[in-house]
């Protein structure tokens, strides 16, 4: 088929792409492939809700407060339930964990358990939903460590280095699914007319010349000296680099996705007002680590300001971490200034 027939030279659905990827792994049993299909399906279902949020009665808040102490948006709840319900019976997972729930989400006993565990933020940035700002789903997939039976905390508390796959779905001007299995980063755009994620961004690499920095500079007074100096650096105050433009929407997936495609750095540092003084706001297991895997696979880097996010050994499910993520030289500069000035 060629472009003269008004068709693109090649149409690759996410299913076809995942199957092709699987061919690089003769030992693969197809379970991970199926799991990634399931996530894509969840993304389609959630996208159908988020794009109509302004119309259906699903805007606004439930009367619930989640483990994070945050008001649960109706769409948060819908996204969380959708992901769990699409994965609780497939026999591919030993357990799940969600930003919305304190403990491990067990597989109902009537269903088999599988060899992976999945941790996810069902709808990150959901406070922005009512303002029509892009929001996103973020997921981490690990091999289980325990041999069999219900997944345990040991299966969940793994460093990013152990990730088998990770990715995010961005519900914005279009719906995009970006994932890695360690064989590069690939982006798919949902064609709602056919209900398929089509390959639109193969082999994503962070451009060498960064354009943006993304941080809530409203907090600069409460950052450490090293982070304040870093914020001057990225703006070119010391003249050592061309100042980067500030782009910050306050929705991690949207901010990260833009910097992945355009080059730049996102950071969310410790705020001296925080009760958790040493860790900032973002979660390690289902926000920082999955995006760090993507960043590294795209030629970038992610740090907590002192070490690679991928090397942090989690001690709790909802553990927070400071996050600096994007072009490697920009993130390493943050580490340098934090090392010198705290
Ligand atoms: P702030 C959204 O609430 C979120 O968890 C991330 O998506 C986003 O990067 C961050 O918080 C924004 O936080 O304090 O700048 O509003």
Boltz pocket constraint, residues with backbone or C-beta under 6 A from the ligand:
constraints:
  - pocket:
      binder: B
      contacts: [[A, 124], [A, 125], [A, 126], [A, 127], [A, 216], [A, 250], [A, 251], [A, 252], [A, 253], [A, 255], [A, 268], [A, 281]]
      max_distance: 6.0
